[in-house]
Amino acid sequence: MKYSFLTLITAGAILFASCQSKSQTENSANKDSAAQSTKTEASTGTPVDVSKIKVADAKTILARKQVPILCYHQVRNWKPTDGKVGKDYIVEIQNFKDQMKMLADSGYHTILPDQLYAYLNTGAALPSKPIMLTFDDTDMDQFTIVRPTLEKLGYKAVYFIMTVSIGRKGKFVDYMTKEQIKQLSDEGNVIGSHTYDHKNFKKYTGKDWEEQLDKPTKKLEEITGKKMTEFAYPFGLWNAEGIPELKKRGFRMAYQLSTKRDEKDPLFTIRRIIASGYWSPKTLSNSIKNSF
């Protein structure tokens, strides 16, 4: 999630904005070996079959413990031109690497949307200390810095793509190409939709649904060869009136920021917290524990 495209590069008014736990049943009598196999699979992001899952009622979903979900934007070192607000959304490179090391050392396992969907609807098992990592806005540093950092830890993530910026080079920041987005997808990460140019979801009328949802979805599906099922609200802002439009287009879950989940549609108001550029690994750890 980022600024609208005309103000993508400015720091002022920046937005508020795998494990698989697939059950393995072996006829083998060695239960310890089976358990270890499941744990290994839970750390690799192996796909989960969700095709036959029936959506649970809202009360059931809301009763399940929330999985921590972190939202990142830029991962780069601060510049003199970055303002106080902007630095909230820019995590410096070494700090990001230290944060990821903290997660790994603390025993966190990354999960992907299929696992979250199965868990929320059926109570399917998740790995110990599950966490989801999400990255908004298509920034190039998510490929050049984030990708190799996560790869070393065996972590997978969700990348919410704003299609207006694909392949663009800006004055202060460059953006991922179609080839890089496809590579992330091919490597087992999940690509999600983040609109065309970050227009406030609460203000959509008329052709906005086509411009901000339909066209970006088609473009991302053409790039990845996969159906888009995940959506992140620009600025984290949502309204109940727009949720049927997401459902109609085949989205399965939608992600806001830290406001209360909708009592009728919790799958379309999944909470995330922004990982602030001001946070040390210890502060991030405490925030995860206090927020979910």
C-alpha positions, -999 to +999 in steps of 0.1 A: +000+000+000+013+033-009+006+068-019-016+075-049+006+074-080+010+111-084+024+113-049+041+079-048+075+093-041+067+119-016+071+111+021+043+133+034+009+117+039+022+082+035-004+056+040-017+043+073-016+021+057+052-212+045+046-229+058+020-253+052+005-273+078-009-299+055-018-329+074+001-360+065-011-394+073+013-421+068+005-458+073+039-460+089+039-467+126+066-442+132+046-413+145+077-392+154+088-394+118+054-384+105+053-354+129+088-343+117+076-346+081+046-324+088+069-298+105+092-298+075+063-293+051+051-265+074+083-246+067+083-248+029+051-232+019+037-263+002+003-255-013-029-263+006-059-277-013-087-253-004-110-262-033-135-280-011-135-258+019-169-243+029-168-208+043-176-209+080-200-185+097-187-152+109-190-161+146-168-192+141-141-173+123-141-144+148-137-169+176-104-183+163-072-167+175-059-142+150-026-150+132-001-121+133+002-104+099+029-078+092+026-052+065+058-037+050+063-011+024+098+001+015+129-016+027+158+007+022+181+031+042+166+064+052+175+095+032+178+131+044+146+138+024+125+113+043+102+129+068+091+117+102+059+102+088+077+086+059+102+068+080+073+049+096+069+031+063+106+027+054+124-001+073+162+002+069+180-027+054+199-040+084+169-034+107+148-055+083+173-083+083+175-082+121+137-083+124+135-114+102+163-130+121+144-123+153+113-140+139+133-170+129+152-172+162+119-169+180+104-199+162+080-181+139+069-200+107+055-180+078+022-191+064+004-182+032-032-173+025-044-208+017-033-219+051-049-189+068-081-196+048-082-233+058-075-224+094-101-197+097-128-218+081-121-253+093-097-249+122-070-267+102-037-270+120-010-243+115+027-246+123+039-234+157+040-196+160+025-189+126+030-154+110+022-139+076+045-114+060+030-090+034+046-063+013+026-036-005+031-014-035+055-032-059+087-015-047+119-029-063+136-034-030+111-061-022+127-081-049+163-071-045+165-070-006+134-087+008+134-118-015+170-130-008+166-122+030+135-143+032+149-170+010+178-176+034+153-183+062+130-204+041+103-178+045+075-170+020+054-139+017+025-122+001+032-093-023+003-069-029+009-053-063-003-019-075-003-023-112+002+013-123+038+012-111+049-021-126+082-017-144+084+021-137+115+039-126+109+068-103+131+097-090+135+081-056+123+045-060+120+019-088+094-007-091+093-044-099+090-057-135+065-082-147+093-108-149+102-102-113+066-105-101+062-138-120+095-150-105+082-143-069+050-162-078+069-191-094+091-194-063+061-201-040+052-166-028+016-153-033+008-123-055-023-103-045-041-073-059-036-038-045-056-018-071-044+002-101-032+034-085-041+032-048-074+051-049-094+050-017-116+019-018-144+037+001-148+062-027-153+037-056-182+044-079-191+035-115-161+026-136-138+026-105-146-011-100-134-019-135-103+004-133-092-005-098-102-041-096-110-058-129-082-045-150-055-050-124-067-084-116-066-095-152-031-081-156-018-099-125-034-131-136-018-128-170+016-122-154+014-150-129-008-175-146-027-178-113-061-166-101-061-136-078-078-144-046-063-119-021-068-081-020-053-054+002-072-022+007-053+010-001-046+029+031-062+000+049-096+017+044-126-004+036-164-002+037-190-029+040-208-017+008-177-026-013-173-062+001-199-077-023-180-063-052-149-082-041-168-114-036-184-110-070-150-109-086-138-140-069-117-126-041-116-149-011-100-127+016-092-090+019-067-073+042-071-040+061-049-026+088-055-026+125-092-016+129-118-040+142-129-068+119-164-067+104-188-088+123-205-101+092-175-104+068-143-111+089-126-128+059-128-095+041-115-074+070-084-094+081-061-073+103-025-064+097-001-042+115+024-019+098+060-028+108+073+006+116+107+018+104+113+031+139+109-004+155+138-024+167+134-062+165+125-063+202+098-036+197+084-056+167+083-087+188+064-069+216+040-054+190+032-088+175+024-102+210+003-072+220-016-068+187-028-103+180 
